[in-house]
Structures are given as C-alpha cells and as structure tokens.
Amino acid sequence: MKATLPLTLSLALLATMAAASLAAWFMITPGADLAVHFRLDGTPDRYAPAPFALSIIPVVALVSTAIFALTRRFNHRTADKPVLYMAVWIFAIAALAGGHAMIVGHALSAN
C-alpha cells in the first residue's frame, strides 16, 4: 500500500502549522495565555501559556503522522482496507490542523 498522499499531506500540514505557530509567536504579547479549548459555539473555555498552546498540536500531529506511517510497516492488516486507512489518517491530521488554526486564529484576533 502506497501512503504517498497522506504522508505528503501530513508533512505539508505540519510545515504549515509550524510556520503559523512561529508567525503567531512573534505577533502575540509576551507571557500571554492563549485559548486551547473551545465550546461548540467557538468561545474559549481553557487557556494555556503561549509556548504550550502554539506547540502542542503540531507535536501531536507529528507523533500521529509517525504512528500512521509506521503502522503500515508493522501491521499488515492495514493493507486489507487501504482506502479506509488513508482516509482515517488524512481526517486525523486535518482535524488537528483545524484545531491548531482555531488556536492561532484566536490568538491573533485577541492581539
């Protein structure tokens, strides 16, 4: 099973998240607490220090990408349903990127 598409997409989203975090880092107030959890209506209800808030989701996405990429090598049952496996992989990374976009967007709109 080729995983070129999900791996390429994952790496592109990781690079985008890292660039967004770096850009936001230079635009926010030093020592600021950023929203890291949102209610269904989009209002924040939990906050964290900026270094944690800007790095946690890219780190989780990196670990998730590594797990998805390595699972193919060690668990051959993923070859039984390759389309489903790749769809779950892409959905997971896209969901993380969406959450990161909310954190960065809220951080930039607050400043």
DRENVODREN-654850 format. One line per 5 residues: their letters; for each residue z, x, y of N, C-alpha, C. Coordinates in steps of 0.1 Angstrom, whole numbers, plus 5000, padded with zeros to 4 digits. Layout:
// DRENVODREN-654850
A> Z X Y Z X Y Z X Y ~ ...
***
This chain:
// DRENVODREN-654850
MKATL> 5000 5008 4988 5000 5000 5000 5000 5009 5012 ~ 4990 5006 5021 4990 5014 5034 4999 5007 5044 ~ 5006 5014 5051 5015 5009 5061 5012 5015 5075 ~ 4999 5017 5077 4994 5023 5089 4997 5014 5101 ~ 4993 5002 5100 4995 4992 5111 5010 4991 5115
PLTLS> 5019 4987 5106 5033 4986 5110 5039 4999 5115 ~ 5035 5010 5109 5041 5023 5113 5036 5026 5127 ~ 5023 5025 5130 5018 5027 5143 5024 5018 5153 ~ 5025 5005 5150 5031 4996 5160 5045 4999 5162 ~ 5053 5003 5152 5067 5006 5153 5068 5019 5162
LALLA> 5060 5029 5160 5061 5041 5168 5057 5038 5183 ~ 5047 5030 5185 5043 5026 5198 5054 5018 5206 ~ 5061 5009 5199 5072 5001 5205 5084 5010 5207 ~ 5086 5020 5198 5097 5029 5200 5095 5038 5213 ~ 5083 5042 5214 5079 5050 5226 5081 5042 5239
TMAAA> 5077 5029 5238 5078 5020 5250 5092 5018 5253 ~ 5100 5015 5243 5115 5013 5245 5121 5025 5251 ~ 5118 5037 5246 5124 5049 5252 5120 5051 5266 ~ 5107 5049 5269 5102 5050 5283 5109 5040 5292 ~ 5111 5027 5288 5117 5017 5296 5132 5021 5298
SLAAW> 5139 5026 5288 5153 5030 5289 5154 5041 5299 ~ 5145 5051 5298 5146 5062 5308 5143 5058 5322 ~ 5133 5049 5324 5130 5044 5337 5142 5036 5343 ~ 5148 5027 5334 5159 5019 5339 5171 5028 5342 ~ 5173 5039 5335 5184 5048 5337 5184 5053 5351
FMITP> 5172 5056 5356 5171 5062 5369 5171 5052 5380 ~ 5170 5039 5377 5170 5028 5387 5183 5021 5388 ~ 5192 5022 5379 5204 5014 5379 5215 5022 5386 ~ 5225 5015 5390 5237 5021 5397 5245 5029 5387 ~ 5248 5042 5390 5256 5050 5381 5269 5043 5377
GADLA> 5273 5043 5365 5285 5037 5360 5284 5022 5358 ~ 5272 5016 5359 5271 5002 5358 5273 4997 5343 ~ 5278 4985 5342 5279 4979 5329 5267 4969 5328 ~ 5259 4970 5317 5247 4962 5315 5249 4951 5305 ~ 5243 4940 5307 5243 4929 5297 5237 4933 5284
VHFRL> 5244 4931 5273 5239 4934 5260 5238 4922 5250 ~ 5243 4911 5254 5242 4899 5246 5240 4887 5255 ~ 5231 4878 5251 5227 4867 5259 5229 4854 5252 ~ 5233 4843 5259 5233 4830 5253 5219 4824 5251 ~ 5218 4813 5245 5204 4807 5243 5197 4804 5256
DGTPD> 5205 4801 5266 5198 4798 5279 5195 4811 5287 ~ 5198 4822 5282 5194 4835 5288 5205 4841 5297 ~ 5216 4835 5298 5227 4841 5306 5235 4851 5298 ~ 5238 4862 5304 5246 4872 5296 5260 4868 5294 ~ 5266 4872 5282 5280 4869 5280 5287 4881 5274
RYAPA> 5280 4893 5273 5287 4905 5269 5281 4917 5276 ~ 5289 4927 5280 5284 4938 5287 5289 4951 5281 ~ 5281 4962 5283 5285 4975 5278 5281 4986 5288 ~ 5286 4998 5287 5282 5008 5296 5267 5011 5295 ~ 5261 5015 5305 5247 5017 5306 5241 5027 5295
PFALS> 5248 5038 5292 5242 5047 5282 5241 5040 5268 ~ 5251 5032 5265 5251 5025 5252 5241 5014 5252 ~ 5241 5006 5263 5232 4994 5264 5217 4998 5264 ~ 5214 5010 5270 5200 5014 5270 5195 5021 5258 ~ 5205 5026 5249 5201 5034 5238 5203 5027 5224
IIPVV> 5211 5017 5223 5215 5011 5210 5203 5005 5203 ~ 5195 4997 5210 5184 4990 5203 5173 5000 5200 ~ 5169 5010 5208 5159 5020 5204 5164 5028 5191 ~ 5177 5031 5191 5182 5038 5179 5181 5029 5167 ~ 5185 5016 5168 5184 5007 5157 5170 5005 5152
ALVST> 5160 5005 5162 5146 5003 5158 5141 5016 5151 ~ 5146 5028 5155 5142 5040 5149 5147 5040 5134 ~ 5160 5036 5132 5165 5036 5119 5158 5026 5110 ~ 5155 5014 5116 5148 5003 5109 5134 5008 5105 ~ 5127 5015 5114 5114 5020 5111 5115 5030 5099
AIFAL> 5125 5039 5099 5126 5048 5088 5129 5041 5075 ~ 5138 5031 5076 5141 5024 5063 5129 5017 5058 ~ 5121 5010 5067 5109 5003 5062 5099 5013 5057 ~ 5097 5024 5063 5087 5034 5059 5091 5040 5045 ~ 5104 5043 5044 5108 5050 5031 5110 5040 5020
TRRFN> 5113 5027 5023 5114 5018 5012 5102 5017 5004 ~ 5090 5018 5010 5078 5017 5003 5077 5028 4992 ~ 5082 5039 4995 5081 5051 4986 5091 5049 4974 ~ 5102 5043 4976 5113 5043 4965 5114 5030 4958 ~ 5109 5019 4964 5110 5006 4958 5096 5001 4957
HRTAD> 5090 5002 4945 5076 4998 4942 5074 4983 4942 ~ 5085 4975 4942 5083 4961 4942 5077 4956 4955 ~ 5078 4965 4966 5072 4961 4979 5057 4960 4978 ~ 5051 4966 4968 5037 4966 4966 5032 4952 4960 ~ 5042 4944 4955 5038 4931 4949 5034 4922 4960
KPVLY> 5040 4923 4972 5037 4914 4983 5035 4922 4996 ~ 5025 4930 4997 5023 4939 5008 5022 4932 5022 ~ 5015 4921 5022 5013 4914 5035 5027 4909 5040 ~ 5035 4903 5031 5048 4898 5035 5057 4910 5040 ~ 5057 4921 5032 5065 4933 5036 5061 4938 5050
MAVWI> 5048 4939 5053 5044 4944 5066 5047 4933 5077 ~ 5046 4920 5074 5049 4910 5083 5064 4911 5087 ~ 5072 4912 5077 5087 4913 5080 5090 4926 5088 ~ 5083 4937 5085 5085 4949 5092 5081 4947 5107 ~ 5069 4942 5109 5065 4940 5123 5074 4930 5130
FAIAA> 5078 4919 5124 5086 4910 5130 5100 4916 5134 ~ 5106 4924 5126 5119 4930 5128 5118 4939 5141 ~ 5108 4948 5141 5106 4957 5152 5103 4950 5165 ~ 5094 4940 5164 5091 4932 5176 5103 4924 5181 ~ 5111 4919 5173 5124 4912 5177 5133 4922 5184
LAGGH> 5134 4934 5179 5143 4944 5185 5137 4948 5199 ~ 5124 4949 5200 5117 4952 5212 5119 4941 5222 ~ 5119 4929 5218 5122 4917 5227 5136 4917 5232 ~ 5145 4921 5224 5159 4922 5228 5161 4933 5238 ~ 5155 4944 5235 5156 4955 5245 5149 4952 5258
AMIVG> 5138 4944 5258 5132 4940 5270 5141 4931 5278 ~ 5149 4923 5272 5159 4914 5279 5169 4923 5285 ~ 5174 4933 5278 5185 4941 5284 5180 4949 5296 ~ 5168 4955 5294 5162 4963 5305 5158 4954 5317 ~ 5152 4943 5314 5148 4934 5325 5160 4928 5332
HALSA> 5171 4925 5326 5183 4920 5333 5189 4931 5341 ~ 5189 4943 5335 5195 4955 5343 5187 4958 5355 ~ 5174 4957 5355 5166 4960 5367 5166 4948 5377 ~ 5168 4936 5372 5168 4925 5381 5182 4924 5388 ~ 5192 4930 5382 5206 4930 5388 5207 4941 5399
N> 5198 4950 5399 5199 4961 5409 5189 4959 5420
***
